[in-house]
Amino acid sequence: MGMASYYADRYHGRTTASGERFDQQALTAAHRTLAFGTRVRVTRLDNGREVTVRINDRGPFVRGRIIDLSKRAARQLGMVRDGTVKVRLSVLR
């Protein structure tokens, strides 16, 4: 468990650590250690909403945050207005 945030619009189109171009409309995320391509279920703890994302970047590099989501993933969790929310991550196999 930890805090999730989402990418600012200025990162749209930039190259991620995996070499892909970042797309705010894709269901992707950044994590510090999970392998690129890992699928992760992200559950927002205060409302139970879930989204499945694919790891394609490194980060977040802000203390206390465990995952950075694309804007589309953040919308599905209903967190765009809040900016950061408490989540649980589950690696899917």
C-alpha positions in Angstrom: 0.0 0.0 0.0 1.1 3.5 -0.6 0.3 6.7 -2.5 -0.3 6.9 -6.3 0.0 10.0 -8.4 -0.3 10.6 -12.2 1.8 12.1 -14.9 1.5 15.8 -15.8 0.4 16.5 -19.3 3.8 17.8 -20.2 5.2 14.2 -20.3 2.9 13.1 -23.1 5.0 12.1 -26.0 8.3 11.9 -24.2 10.3 8.7 -24.2 9.9 6.4 -21.1 12.6 4.4 -19.5 11.5 1.4 -21.5 12.0 3.3 -24.8 8.2 3.7 -25.5 6.6 7.1 -26.1 4.5 8.0 -23.1 0.8 8.2 -24.0 -1.7 9.8 -21.5 -4.4 7.7 -23.0 -2.7 4.3 -22.5 -3.2 2.3 -19.4 0.4 2.4 -18.3 2.4 3.4 -15.2 5.8 3.9 -13.7 7.2 1.8 -10.8 10.7 1.9 -9.3 11.5 -1.9 -9.5 8.8 -4.0 -11.3 9.9 -5.3 -14.7 8.8 -3.5 -17.8 5.7 -5.2 -19.2 4.4 -6.3 -15.7 0.7 -5.9 -15.4 -0.5 -4.5 -12.1 -4.0 -4.1 -10.6 -4.2 -0.8 -8.8 -7.0 -0.5 -6.3 -8.0 2.9 -4.8 -8.6 2.2 -1.1 -11.2 4.8 -0.3 -13.7 3.9 -3.0 -12.6 0.4 -4.2 -12.2 1.4 -7.9 -9.6 -0.6 -9.8 -7.6 -0.3 -13.0 -5.1 -2.6 -14.6 -1.9 -1.0 -16.0 1.3 -2.1 -17.7 4.6 -0.9 -16.3 6.6 0.9 -18.9 8.6 3.6 -17.0 10.6 4.2 -13.8 9.5 6.3 -10.9 7.9 7.9 -9.1 10.8 9.8 -7.6 8.7 11.6 -4.9 9.0 10.3 -1.4 6.1 8.3 -0.2 4.7 7.5 -3.7 4.7 4.0 -5.1 3.3 4.3 -8.6 2.8 7.0 -11.2 -0.2 6.5 -13.5 -1.2 7.7 -16.9 -4.1 10.2 -16.9 -6.5 7.6 -18.4 -5.7 5.2 -15.5 -6.1 8.1 -13.0 -9.5 8.9 -14.5 -10.6 5.3 -14.1 -9.7 5.5 -10.4 -11.5 8.9 -10.1 -8.3 10.6 -8.8 -7.7 13.4 -11.3 -9.1 16.1 -9.0 -7.3 14.7 -5.9 -3.9 14.3 -7.5 -2.7 11.6 -5.1 -4.7 8.7 -3.5 -3.9 5.7 -1.3 -3.7 2.5 -3.3 -2.9 -1.2 -3.1 -0.9 -2.8 -5.9 -1.4 -6.5 -7.0 0.9 -7.9 -9.6 -0.9 -10.0 -12.1 0.6 -13.2 -13.5 
